[in-house]
Amino acid sequence: MKILLILLCVTLCPIVGLGQSQKPALPPHPSAPASEQIQTETIGQPGLSPPASTPHAEATGYMEPAKVKALTHKLYLAEYRLNDLLSQVNPDKWKMSPATRKSFDQSMESLHTALAEEEDWRGQFDKRPDSLYLGFQTYVAISAVLPRVDGVARAVTQYDNASLGVQYSQSVNQFFDLQQSLEPQLAYLLKNQDGLMVDAQSNLASCQNELNYAMAGRQQRAVPMKNIAPVFQGRGRAAHTAPPASTAKPTDAKGATSKPGAKPPDKSQKN
């Protein structure tokens, strides 16, 4: 019996091993742990998105408040330099006619006024760099300064010193470059305000449509009114007063009564 059992084991074991070796390999289950799946290398910290690209933000014309403040500071330095140049002008020593001197004095006065206004708007815009109104006023104030500085530069070149006139021209170019650097920021703020207005109008129209749809069938039909003449109940005009009637004395009228105390006539004596 032992010999027969040994023979059966020897004959059956190869068959069982062959059947197990021919079974196809099953793919891993989706819910299997990560250790049984293919490991991939991860770079960087998981769950953190990359920062927004700065060139894209600059391409739209947007400037951060720090950059706007740096621009307004450069504008302040340009104003300081121009005021220093204006202090070196001595028109009293120039050889010019009285009419020309008077015109130049008026130009200098208007230039100082324009610089004071520009400095006022620049200071307010420096405190609120996101204000479209203050940025626009600063831009306009620079436009008022530029032609007046150019006129002073030409007068200084003609009557005083050519090298000093060149310094005025350089100041004009500096103001103009700063103004052009401010323009993209103003364009961005204008575009942003326009987008907000369009969105507000679209939301208002959408809310109106939803309200009309919700109130459909709940409103009563309009009842036509009769075409009648309106009755005015206000205060009317004062009537014209008639002229006073002529008053006659009681003694002048025909058949007037006698004076008080007189005896009435005796009717019996008439016959």
C-alpha positions as CSV (number, residue, x, y, z in Angstrom):
1,M,0.0,0.0,0.0
2,K,2.8,2.4,0.8
3,I,4.3,1.7,-2.6
4,L,1.1,2.5,-4.4
5,L,0.6,5.8,-2.5
6,I,4.1,6.9,-3.5
7,L,3.5,6.1,-7.1
8,L,0.3,8.2,-7.1
9,C,2.0,11.2,-5.6
10,V,4.9,11.0,-8.1
11,T,2.4,10.9,-11.1
12,L,0.0,13.7,-9.8
13,C,2.5,16.3,-8.6
14,P,3.8,17.3,-12.1
15,I,0.3,17.6,-13.4
16,V,-0.8,20.0,-10.6
17,G,2.4,22.1,-11.0
18,L,1.8,22.4,-14.7
19,G,-1.8,23.6,-14.3
20,Q,-0.7,26.3,-11.8
21,S,2.1,27.5,-14.0
22,Q,-0.3,28.0,-17.0
23,K,-2.7,30.4,-15.1
24,P,-2.5,34.0,-16.4
25,A,-1.2,36.7,-14.1
26,L,-4.0,39.0,-12.8
27,P,-3.5,42.7,-13.0
28,P,-3.2,44.6,-9.7
29,H,-6.5,45.8,-8.2
30,P,-7.2,49.5,-8.4
31,S,-7.6,49.6,-4.6
32,A,-4.4,47.8,-4.0
33,P,-1.9,49.7,-1.7
34,A,0.7,51.9,-3.3
35,S,3.5,49.6,-2.4
36,E,2.2,47.0,-4.9
37,Q,1.8,49.6,-7.8
38,I,4.5,51.2,-9.8
39,Q,6.3,54.0,-7.9
40,T,6.9,57.3,-9.7
41,E,9.2,60.0,-8.6
42,T,7.5,63.3,-7.5
43,I,9.4,66.5,-7.7
44,G,8.6,69.4,-5.4
45,Q,6.1,69.7,-2.6
46,P,2.7,68.1,-3.3
47,G,-0.4,70.2,-3.2
48,L,1.3,73.5,-4.0
49,S,0.5,75.3,-7.4
50,P,3.2,77.2,-9.1
51,P,3.1,81.0,-8.7
52,A,1.6,83.1,-11.4
53,S,3.9,84.3,-14.1
54,T,5.0,87.9,-13.6
55,P,5.6,88.7,-17.3
56,H,1.9,87.9,-18.1
57,A,0.8,90.4,-15.4
58,E,3.1,93.1,-16.8
59,A,2.0,92.5,-20.3
60,T,-1.6,93.6,-19.4
61,G,-0.2,96.9,-18.1
62,Y,-0.8,96.2,-14.4
63,M,1.7,97.7,-12.0
64,E,2.0,96.7,-8.4
65,P,1.6,99.5,-5.8
66,A,5.3,99.4,-5.0
67,K,6.2,100.0,-8.6
68,V,3.7,102.9,-8.8
69,K,5.2,104.4,-5.7
70,A,8.7,104.1,-7.3
71,L,7.4,105.9,-10.4
72,T,5.9,108.7,-8.3
73,H,9.1,109.1,-6.4
74,K,11.0,109.5,-9.7
75,L,8.5,112.1,-10.7
76,Y,9.2,113.9,-7.4
77,L,13.0,113.9,-8.1
78,A,12.3,115.3,-11.6
79,E,10.3,118.1,-10.0
80,Y,13.1,118.9,-7.5
81,R,15.6,119.0,-10.4
82,L,13.4,121.4,-12.4
83,N,12.8,123.7,-9.5
84,D,16.6,123.8,-9.0
85,L,17.0,124.8,-12.6
86,L,14.4,127.5,-12.4
87,S,16.2,129.1,-9.4
88,Q,19.2,129.7,-11.7
89,V,17.2,131.8,-14.2
90,N,17.9,135.5,-14.1
91,P,15.8,137.2,-16.7
92,D,16.6,140.7,-15.4
93,K,20.1,140.3,-16.9
94,W,18.9,139.3,-20.3
95,K,18.8,141.8,-23.2
96,M,15.2,141.6,-24.3
97,S,12.4,144.0,-25.0
98,P,9.9,144.9,-22.2
99,A,7.1,143.1,-23.9
100,T,9.2,139.9,-24.3
101,R,10.3,140.1,-20.7
102,K,6.7,140.5,-19.5
103,S,5.7,137.5,-21.6
104,F,8.5,135.4,-20.1
105,D,7.6,136.4,-16.6
106,Q,4.0,135.2,-17.2
107,S,5.3,131.9,-18.6
108,M,7.4,131.4,-15.5
109,E,4.5,132.2,-13.2
110,S,2.2,129.7,-15.1
111,L,5.0,127.1,-14.9
112,H,5.3,127.4,-11.1
113,T,1.5,127.1,-10.8
114,A,1.5,124.0,-13.0
115,L,4.3,122.5,-11.0
116,A,2.4,123.1,-7.7
117,E,-0.7,121.5,-9.1
118,E,1.2,118.5,-10.4
119,E,2.9,118.0,-7.1
120,D,-0.4,118.1,-5.3
121,W,-1.9,115.4,-7.6
122,R,1.3,113.3,-7.4
123,G,1.3,113.3,-3.6
124,Q,-2.3,112.1,-3.5
125,F,-1.7,109.4,-6.2
126,D,1.4,108.2,-4.2
127,K,-0.9,107.5,-1.2
128,R,-3.6,105.8,-3.4
129,P,-1.8,104.1,-6.3
130,D,-4.9,102.1,-7.3
131,S,-7.0,105.3,-7.8
132,L,-7.9,105.8,-11.5
133,Y,-9.0,109.4,-10.8
134,L,-5.8,110.5,-9.1
135,G,-3.6,108.8,-11.7
136,F,-5.5,110.5,-14.5
137,Q,-5.2,113.9,-12.8
138,T,-1.4,113.3,-12.4
139,Y,-1.1,112.4,-16.0
140,V,-3.0,115.6,-17.1
141,A,-0.9,117.7,-14.7
142,I,2.3,116.5,-16.4
143,S,0.8,117.4,-19.8
144,A,0.3,121.0,-18.5
145,V,3.9,121.2,-17.3
146,L,5.6,119.9,-20.5
147,P,4.9,122.8,-22.9
148,R,5.8,125.5,-20.4
149,V,9.1,123.9,-19.6
150,D,9.9,123.7,-23.3
151,G,9.1,127.4,-23.7
152,V,11.5,128.3,-20.8
153,A,14.2,126.0,-22.3
154,R,14.0,127.9,-25.6
155,A,14.2,131.3,-23.9
156,V,17.2,130.2,-21.7
157,T,19.0,128.9,-24.8
158,Q,18.4,132.1,-26.7
159,Y,19.1,134.8,-24.0
160,D,21.2,133.1,-21.4
161,N,23.3,129.9,-21.9
162,A,22.9,127.1,-24.4
163,S,24.2,124.5,-22.0
164,L,21.6,125.5,-19.4
165,G,18.9,125.3,-22.1
166,V,20.0,121.7,-22.8
167,Q,19.5,120.8,-19.1
168,Y,15.9,122.1,-19.4
169,S,15.4,120.0,-22.5
170,Q,16.6,117.0,-20.6
171,S,14.1,117.8,-17.8
172,V,11.3,117.9,-20.4
173,N,12.3,114.5,-21.8
174,Q,12.4,113.0,-18.2
175,F,8.9,114.3,-17.5
176,F,7.7,112.9,-20.8
177,D,9.2,109.4,-20.2
178,L,7.6,109.2,-16.8
179,Q,4.3,110.2,-18.2
180,Q,4.5,107.4,-20.8
181,S,5.5,104.9,-18.1
182,L,2.3,105.8,-16.2
183,E,0.0,105.4,-19.3
184,P,-0.2,101.5,-19.2
185,Q,-1.3,101.6,-15.6
186,L,-4.1,104.0,-16.4
187,A,-5.1,101.9,-19.4
188,Y,-5.3,98.8,-17.1
189,L,-7.4,100.6,-14.5
190,L,-9.8,101.9,-17.2
191,K,-10.1,98.5,-18.7
192,N,-10.8,97.0,-15.3
193,Q,-13.5,99.7,-14.5
194,D,-15.1,99.0,-17.9
195,G,-15.2,95.3,-17.3
196,L,-16.8,95.8,-13.9
197,M,-19.5,98.0,-15.5
198,V,-20.2,95.4,-18.2
199,D,-20.5,92.7,-15.6
200,A,-22.8,94.8,-13.5
201,Q,-25.0,95.5,-16.5
202,S,-25.1,91.8,-17.5
203,N,-26.0,90.7,-13.9
204,L,-28.7,93.3,-13.8
205,A,-30.2,92.1,-17.1
206,S,-30.0,88.5,-15.9
207,C,-31.7,89.4,-12.6
208,Q,-34.4,91.2,-14.5
209,N,-35.1,88.3,-16.8
210,E,-35.3,85.9,-13.8
211,L,-37.7,88.3,-12.0
212,N,-39.9,88.6,-15.1
213,Y,-39.9,84.8,-15.5
214,A,-40.8,84.3,-11.8
215,M,-43.6,86.9,-11.9
216,A,-45.1,85.7,-15.1
217,G,-48.8,84.9,-14.6
218,R,-48.9,86.6,-11.2
219,Q,-49.5,90.1,-12.4
220,Q,-53.0,91.4,-13.2
221,R,-53.7,92.8,-16.6
222,A,-53.8,96.5,-17.0
223,V,-57.3,98.0,-16.9
224,P,-57.8,100.8,-19.5
225,M,-59.0,104.1,-18.2
226,K,-61.8,106.1,-19.6
227,N,-60.9,109.1,-21.7
228,I,-62.4,111.9,-19.6
229,A,-61.5,115.5,-19.2
230,P,-59.6,116.1,-16.0
231,V,-61.2,118.2,-13.3
232,F,-58.9,120.7,-11.8
233,Q,-59.6,121.4,-8.2
234,G,-56.9,123.9,-7.6
235,R,-57.4,127.5,-6.6
236,G,-59.0,129.5,-9.4
237,R,-58.3,133.0,-10.6
238,A,-59.7,135.9,-8.6
239,A,-62.8,137.5,-10.3
240,H,-62.6,141.1,-11.5
241,T,-64.4,143.4,-9.0
242,A,-67.2,145.4,-10.4
243,P,-67.0,149.2,-10.2
244,P,-68.8,150.7,-7.2
245,A,-72.3,151.8,-7.9
246,S,-73.1,155.5,-7.7
247,T,-74.5,156.3,-4.3
248,A,-77.3,159.0,-4.2
249,K,-78.3,160.9,-1.3
250,P,-81.7,160.0,0.3
251,T,-83.0,163.5,-0.2
252,D,-82.3,163.5,-4.0
253,A,-84.1,160.3,-4.8
254,K,-87.7,160.4,-6.0
255,G,-90.1,159.4,-3.4
256,A,-87.5,159.6,-0.7
257,T,-88.8,159.6,2.9
258,S,-88.7,162.8,5.0
259,K,-86.2,163.5,7.6
260,P,-86.6,161.9,10.9
261,G,-88.9,163.7,13.2
262,A,-91.1,165.3,10.5
263,K,-94.9,164.6,10.5
264,P,-96.2,162.5,7.6
265,P,-98.5,164.4,5.2
266,D,-102.3,164.3,5.9
267,K,-103.9,162.4,3.1
268,S,-107.4,163.6,4.1
269,Q,-106.7,167.2,3.2
270,K,-105.9,166.4,-0.4
271,N,-109.6,166.2,-1.2
